[in-house]
Each structure stands twice: as C-alpha cells, then as structure tokens.
Amino acid sequence: MNAIIDIHKLKKSFGAVEVLHDVSLSVSPGEVLCVLGPSGSGKTTMLRCINQLETIDAGYILVEGEPAGFTRDHQGGVWLATEAERAAQRRKTGMVFQGFNLFPHLTALGNVMEAPVHVLHRPRAEARQQALDLLASVGLADHAHKYPAHLSGGQQQRVAIARALACDPRILLFDEPTSALDPEWVGEVLGAMRDLAKTGITMVIVTHEVGFARDVADRVAIMADGEIIDCGPAERVLDHPATARAEAFLRRRH
Amino acid sequence: MTDATGLAGPTPSPSPGIPLDARGVVTARRPVNWPRLIATLAVLAISAALAVSIGTNENLHWDIVGTYLFHPQILIGVVVTLQLSIASVAFAFCLGVLLAAMQQSKSPLLRIMAGFYVWFFRALPLVVQLILWFNLALLFPVLGLGIPGTPLFVGWDTNALITPFVAALLGLALHEAAYMAEIVRGGILSVPDGQTEAALSIGMTPGKALRRIVLPQAIRVIIPPVGNQFIMLLKASALVSIIGGGDLLTKAQNIYSLNYEVIALLIVASIWYMAIISITSTGQYFLEKRMSRSTRAATVQGGPAIRASAEV
C-alpha cells in the first residue's frame, strides 16, 4: 500500500536547537495515527512541517506522493514551490489547531465557507449548503450564524474541524485539539473526531489523550527528544512498548 | 464647604460617633482643599482678564471677522483644505498599506526599501518637503516616461504638472504615508500569528491571507489612530500656504495682504479650522467607541488558548 504521507529523515532546528533528528514516519490512506509524547518532544513541529507551516532543514515529506514545498518539472527537475503552489499543496491537508484560530470577524458559517468561496471559487450557494451540512455533522446546525466570541471552546473547536474539512482534504492534521479546552468540552470534541475517524479520512492526531488513542487510533507513535521512540499498532504500543523510554512515558501518563 | 446632613438613621451606628444616613451610608464633612481653591480662582481671574482685553480691544475688528467669515475666497480655501486633507489621507493610507506589506515581506530588499522610505520621510521636515516638491522643476525640468537608448519618450513640463496644489498633495501624502505605514504595521502585528496560519492551512496564499483575514481584523486597531492622523494632517495642511497651496490660510493671507486686517483674517481662518476639527473630533470619538466595542467582543476568543501550555 502506498503511503499518503511519507516523512523521510526529517530534520528541523529553531536557531541552534535541533528539535527533530532524522524523523521518518509513513501514514497509510485512511489510517488514524495518534502521536503521543512529552511536551517539547517535537510532535507539533513534525505536524506543522507536514502542512508547511514550518520549513524543513533536511529530509523530505511526500504528501500524496508529492514532495511538500517542491514541484517537479517533466524532466524530473526539482524546484522550490511558489507560494501559490505551496497553497495548493496545503489544500490537500486540513489542520485543526490547539488554540482553534477561528476567524473572529466571521460567523461560524463564514469561517467554514471562507476557503470554498475565496480559495476554490465555488459558487456561493453551493458552498453555503456544503458548509451548513458540515456544521450539522459536528452538531452545530443551530450555531451557524454565531460569531466565535459567542461560542464555547468545544463549539469553537468543532467549527474549526468543519472549516478544516471544507476543502475536501484527504488528510486531517490535529495539533493537540483538546489541550486548550476546559475539561467539560473535551468529550464533545473527541466525539466529533471519533465520528470523523469512521468516515475513512486519514488523520494524524498529536494529543495527550492516551485513552482516546487506544479507542480510535489504528497506530500510535511515541516521540521523545525529537525522535520517534516507538511506533506500531495502538494496542501493541500502549500495552507493550518496545523501548524503555516509551514505557517510562506511558507509565507517567497513567 | 459641603455640610453633612448628619440625619440619625433608623439603624443604630455600629460604633459611637460615626454618623450614618437613612440608607446606612457614612456621612462626613469634606475639608476645604485650599491649594485647589486658590488654583481655581487664579485660573478664573487670568481667563477673565484675557477675555476682557481681547473683547474690548479696538485693534481687533470683530465686524471685519464677521464680513469675511463667509467670503467666497475663504469658502474656496475651506474646500481646498478639505480636499487636500482627505485626498492626502486616502493616498497616504493606500501607500501605508503597501509599505506595511513590504515590511512583512520575505524579501530583504523590499523590507529595507520600505524601512528606508519610512526613515526618510519621517526624518525630513514637512515644510522642507513641500518646498522641495514645489521646486521640483529645478531638478527635473521635464517629467516623463521613456525607454533609454530609444527615441520613445512621453513627457510633460514639470512646472505645468506640479501646480502648488499638486506639490501640496504630494508633500502631505508622501510624508503622511510614512506614519500610516507604522500605524498599519502595528495593526497587522496586533493580529495573532495563528490567524495567518489558519488562513494558510485552508489553502490561502500569504497575500490573500493578509487581504482577507489579517487586514479586516487589523482595521479595528488601525482606524482610531488614522482618525487622529487626519486631524493632525488637517492642521498641518496650513503649512502649504508657504507655497501658495490655495488652502484656507493661503486665502486668508491673500486677503490680508491687500487690506492689512491680519488679525481679523487669522481669526476667520482659526474659526474655520476649529469648526472643522471639532466636527471631525466628534466623529472620531464615536468611531473609536464603536471600534473598541467590536474589539472587546473579538478578543474573547483568545481566552482559552492563553491557558494552553506552549509546545515546541
């Protein structure tokens, strides 16, 4: 099976600090992969590299077979992608942020419609119907016309999920989607993600929710100090971690 | 000065000697604040002396002020002052957005050029710039476009092109653009990075993210100081009188150079300036109130994210 995301020997530094050392990871189409690990282990950075929100220092990332941030001409030459090409590549992945990052000057509906109307130039009426359907699918049909400031954290994050789905990506990236939430809203967001996982979309989820990873993930990767220290089927990794460091991390989590 | 009523309330005092009113609130006498009282009286006395000396001054011809207040030339000057101010603010704002966008650019050359522009036009006094633009013909007698090495050239005589009004407009707008650039940049920086990232993640190019997501939010922060700049520019526009810009002050000067009623015509001009600025300041006040209301509503969203731990 061809990987939908193929990360190969990825290196990334912030100034003098190298936060990712030769990270390699591949994700199959339709797979749900949860990435666990202590704070500062590089999980979020790796996710942001997939979406080109960070530029990579070495290695490469293939998304649907195309090298992220580069294009190939018909002679096989590799070029740095232009901003327009990078934008087109980003459209293949949807991203859900820890801090929601909804557009505060737009309603929930406006947030979801923004990309279909202004990026994909779909007809307004069609985009509106699709956006309303997406909001209904995350249980927010009644809140379509509210502004983010008038929604709870859980509702905002579900709008953000609907927004990420609006360009019909085949991959969804989640960056600690529940870490900024009050505990009372965590359940509803995880519920929406559980429903999504059943649709067959590829999901890469950086999270601290070990229980959720056990229930939903096909595979779990554990990162520490910029490396993947264990990766495999969820049950195996969570119950029988391959390395002592992974075991130590999981023990602290319980 | 103020006397406490000291009514005995229905509730007994919690401790003896502290008087309460009927609602149970402590009543007390306020001691006289002597320094404040003296300062108030002194200011009143000085103001009264000034008012009397101006009001009864025979050299100040209030009747002439009345005659010229609505003189056609003065009214033309008012219109030119408004035209100059509005046109330069509009032009400066557009150029300011462009400069601010350049300062955000990934290209170091564009950033340096924008920084140079802001430095140059803030370092040069406005009066110097106005005179410079007015005398542009001394530097470039003909302005035009051409391709070097070919006879292709379209040009105009600089003196015909740079009228006093055009020189005034150029001077004010280019000077103001440097300040506008800083205001717009501040507005852009006030929008969290997460907004740009979210816009990029839904497939926008950086340019579109700036136009559709960042600027509409930055505008709330940008509008109040732009109003301020407009008021300052309106006053600064009087400087164009030194190049005969045809504004309110130029017209007043033209008239008093003929009839020597200098003070009366300066008062005419002042009354107009004060009237226009009072109106715009009132508008500015309501605009700012509106803007701060929508900003408060918008910032609620940032709440939960602040609690989140930072993750590399």
Interface residues (C-beta under 8 A of the other chain):
Chain A: F14 V19 S39 G40 G42 K43 T44 T45 N51 Q52 L53 E83 A84 R86 A87 A88 R90 R91 T93 G94 M95 F97 Q98 G99 F100 N101 L102 F103 P104 H105 E114 A115 H118 V119 L120 Y147 P148 A149 G153 Q156 A160 R163 A164 A166 C167 E176 S179 A180 L181 D182
Chain B: P192 G194 Q195 E197 A198 A199 L200 S201 I202 G203 M204 T205 P206 G207 K208 R212 I213 P216 Q217 A297 A298 T299 V300 Q301 G302 P304 A305 R307 A308 S309 E311 V312
